[in-house]
Amino acid sequence: MVDVEETQTILSNKTMLEMYWTMLLSRKLDERAWIIHRQGKIAFHISGIGHEAAQVGAAFAMERGVDWLVPYYRDLAMLLAFGLTPKEFVLGLLGKKGEPSSGARQMPSHWSLRRANVVSHSSPVATQTPHASGIGLAIKMRGDRAVVLTSIGEGSTSQGEWYEGVNWAAIHQLPVIFLVENNEYAISVPQPKQMAVSSVAQKAKGLGLEGISVNGLDVLETYQSVKRAVDKARSGGGPTVIEVCVSRMTPHSSDDDDRSYRSKEEIEAMKAQDPLDMYRAHLMQEGVLNQAAEDELQTRAKAAVEEAIQFAEQAPFPDIEDASFPVFVEDIQNA
């Protein structure tokens, strides 16, 4: 049972406002990405709108700079919490030079950030799961105090790689947190057609590790649940599967038309439970945030997005020679 009041006594007002700022900045960047896609300035966008509370709660529960992250494509808010800048995000959208994930050779949102221990995933879903378990095994063998978190959508838990990675971590009691962002749709396929159990958390039982399900629309509930799993993993207690129940308030991607499989009423019901709006209202009620501060944050977020867009639009495309960099280890500078 999550005690939000207990969590608030642990987190300072400054930290709770930082969590809100990260969610807000992610939302503004995400919304602007949809606009520039519609303007024909980018070819593709995949959104994390509705997932921000789960991602920020998870990120703030980790020791950033020490712990490792192997994310999935919706994790913009989580990457911002780990130190990705708005400029770097938009460089990735536009495929411009200086994009940190792949040197502008991957499609957008295939996150990587070497300076923050963020490891890139591949296009085939679920393949990041065994990567995370491998990192967890290395941490255990070296005796490091770090943990690793990997995230995934609930549809991807139908993949064999997910089971293999989780099973390996359970057998060897590795310091891994498997975060499943359950938005109830694997593109257009609803959860009941993806699994016979009622929750992803139940899948953990058959693999011999703890599985919990939490309200991923509540950033504080997510924070507390992930923090407990992180502390457990760091102390040698082994892995945990955490299902964070969220809402995908947009189509699957810019190539999808969700009107073909979701009703308008369903989408409107999701928007009525917007995690950003709910956290803002909570901070207002608790006196952590007031209208003047909210207006200032909105202005600041808008300015950050505009600055990032202008910067990335003026940035050059990579040189042709960059297509082969880095291939050999000796070519990597400032690794």
N, C-alpha and C positions, 0 to 999 in steps of 0.2 A: 504494500500500500504506500503510495507516494504522499508525503506531507509537504505541500507547497509552502506552508508557513515556515517549516523547518529549513527548506531550501533557501528561502529568502533571508533567514538569519545567517546562513553561510555565505551567500553572495552579497557583496556590497551594492549600494545603489549605483555606483559608478559602473560596476560589472554588468548589472542588469540593463543599464542604459547602453553599454557597449554591445550587448546582445541585440537590443532593439535596433541600434544603428546598423549593425551588420545585416539584419533581416530587411530593414528599410532600403539600404543601399542595393542589396541583391534584387529586391523587387523592382526598384527603379531601373536598374541595368537590364533586367529581364524584360520589362515592359518596353524599354527602348529598343532592345534587340528585335522584338516583334515588329516594331515600326520600321526600322531600317531594312528588315527583310521584305516588308510590303512595299518599300520604296525601291526594291531591286538592288540594294547596295550589298547584300550578302545572300548567299545561296541557301543557307540552312540555319535553323535555330531549334534547339531542344530545351524546353523550359523546366524550371524548378518552382514555378509559382504554386503555392500551397504546401510545399515541402520545407519552407524556410525555417520554421520553428524546430522541426526535427533535426535539421542539419546544424543549426547554430547551437542548439542544446547539446548535441553530441560533441561538437568541436570544442566548446568551452569546458566540457568535462575532461578533456585530454590535456596533457602537458605538451603544448605546441612547442616545437623545436627539439623535443626529446622523442616523442611518440611518432609513429608512422601511420600514414593514411594511404589506402588504396581505394579511391572513390569510384563512383559511376557518373554517367553523363549528366544527371540532373543536379549535381552537387555544387552549384555556383555559390550558394550561401556558405557552405562548408569551406570551400576554397578561399573565399574572402576572409573567413575567420582564421584560416591558416596563413594568410598574408598575401594572397593574390591581389594585385591592384586593379582598379577599374580599367586603367590604360592597358594592362596586360590582357584582361578579358576581351576588350574590344579589338586589340591587335589579333587575337585568335579568331574572332568573328570574321575579320576582314582578310585574314591570311597574310598579315604584314610582318616585316622583319622585326625581330625582337620578341616575338611570341614565345613564352617560356615552355609550353608543353611539348612542342615537337619541332620548333624552328619553323612553324607555319607549314609543315608537311602533313599533318593529320587534319581531320575534320574538326570543327570546333567542339569544345567541351570534352575532349579526351585529355583530361587534366594530368599535369605533371608539374611539380615545383621542387626542383632539387634542393633548394635552400631550406625548404620546410619539411623534408622527408615525405613528400607526396609522390607516389609512384604511379605512372600511367597505366591505364587499362587498354584493352584492345576492343575492336568492334564487336567480335562475338561475345554476347553477354555471358556473364558468370565466370569468365576466365580469370578475373581478378581475385577470385576466392582462393584457389590454390596458391596464387602469388602471395597473398597475405599470410597463409599458413606457412609458406616457405620462409617469409620474413620472421614470423613468430618462432619458427624452429631455430633460425640463426640467432635471434635474441636470446633464446633459452640456452643454446650451446655456448654463447659468448658470456653469459651471465649478466647481460645488460638489464637495466631496470625499465626499459621501454616496453610499451605495448603497441599493438597494431590494430587499427580499425579498418574494416572494409565494408563498403555499402553496396546495395544491390536493390533492384526492384523485385516485388514478390513473384512476378512471372518468371524471373530468372532462376528462382529456386526450383523450378522444374528441370533445370539443366543438370547433367551429370557432374559437371565441374564443381557446382555448388556442394553437392553431397560429398564428393571426394575431398574437397578442401576442408569442410566442416568435420568430416569423419577423421581426417588426419590430425586436426587440431585437438579433437576430443581424445583420441588415443594417446597422444603425447602431451596432453595438458598444456597446450601452448597459450601464450598471452595474447589471444586474438578476440576481438569483439566483432561479431557478424551482425551488422546493422541492415535490416531489411525494411526499406521504405515502401510500405504497402499502400498503394493508391487505388487498389481494387481493379486495375485494368492492365493487362499485358498488351499494350497497344489497344486493340479493340476487344480483346477477349477478357470477360469478367472473371473474377476470382473463382467462382464455383466451377468454371470449366477448366481451371488450371490445377485445382487440387481438391481432393476428397475430404480433407480435414477443414475445420472451421477457421483455423489460424495458422500462420507460418510458425508461430512459437511451438505448436504441437509437433512440428517436424523434428525439433531438437531432441525430443524424448527418445525417439527411435535411434538416435545417434549417440546417446549417452552423455549429453551435456544440458545445461540449464537453458530453457527458453522462456522468455517473458514477452508480453504484449503490452504496449503503453500507448497513450494518446499522443501521437506525434504532432497534433495541432497545438499542444501546450509545451512551450519551450522549457519551462521550469520542470515539468514532469519528465520530459525527455532528459534534461540535464541530470536530474537526480538518478534516474535509472541507469544511464550510461556511466555516470560517475561511480556508482556501486560496482558495475561490471569492470570498469577500468581498475579500481582499487583491488578487486578480487584477482584480476589477471596479473597485476603488478606484484601482488604478494604470493604468486605461485598457485592460485586457485583454479587456473585454467580458463577456458573460453566460455563465452555466452552468446546465444542468439537473441537479439533484441528486435522485435517487430514493432516499428513505429507506424501507427495507422495515420495516414495523411490523405490529402485530397489533391488530385491532379486537376487543377482548375483551368487547364488549357488543353488543346489537342495534344496527342502524343508528341508531335513535332510539327514543324512548319510544313511537312509533307502530308499531314494527316487532316482529315475532316471528321471530327468526332460527332458531328450532327447525324452521321449515318448509324451510330450505335448508342448515343446517349440523348436523353430528352432534355429540352430546355429547362424543364422543372428540376431535373437532377443537378444540372450545372448551377442553377440559381441557388439551390439548397446548399451546395458547396460554398458558394460565395458568401452566404450568410454566416458561415463558420470560418471565415478567413482568419488564419492564424496571426497575421500581422495586425489586423483590426482588434482581435481579442487580446493580444499582448499589450497593444497600446492602451486599450480600455483598462486593463488590469493595472498598468503602471500609473495611469491617471488616478484610478481609485485609491491606490496605495500612496499617492502623493510623491511618487518617484519622478513623475513626468507632469509638466503642466503645459498649457496651450502655447505659451510663449516659447518654451523649449522645443515643443513639437514643431512649431512653425520654423524655428531656426534649423532643426534637423532636416525638414523637408527642403528648405532652401539650399542647405549644404549638399544634400544628396543630388538635387537637380544640377547644381553647379559641378559636382564631381562627374556626373554622367556626361554633361556637355563638354567638359574639358577632355574626358577620355575619348569621346567621339571625334572631336576636332583633332586631337593628337594622333589617333589611329588613322584617320582619313588622310592626314598629311604625311604619315610615315611611308617609307619606301617598301616595295615588295622585296622579298629575299633575292639575293644574287643567284644566278644559275648555278654557280659553284656550290652554293649552300645545300643543294639537293643531296649531295653526298656527305654532308657533315652532320653529326660525327659518326664515322664508321669505325675508325681505329682509335683505340684508347688514347694514343699519344696526341690525337687532334683535340681532345677535350681540354679547354682552358678554364681555369678557376673552378674546377669541379667541386 
